[in-house]
């Protein structure tokens, strides 16, 4: 049996971004139904469906649990092939999600 599950996560703003008054204004997530809505420059709006959607308020631990990563790790320990992949442009939060800071571990250290 092959199954692919896709999760999307918007990382929290960095302290530097907050100090400059930056806000997350172009992305709206609906975790209940896994829909991410992106507002592009010029007013175009696009929606995308995911198996799981996490906004900036979701903790590392909650993401690990709700995105079923714990279940994937258990499956890997039973001998199944599992891949957890973080994809995105520079600064989008891949390292934050996968490794996390020292006081807030991400997926890999868990």
Secondary structure, DSSP 4 states (H G I P E B T S, - for coil): ------EEEPPPPPHHHHHTT----SEEEETTTTEEEEE-TTS-EEEEE-SEEE-TT--HHHHHHHTTHHHHHHHHHTT---------STTSSHHHHHTEETTEE-TTT-
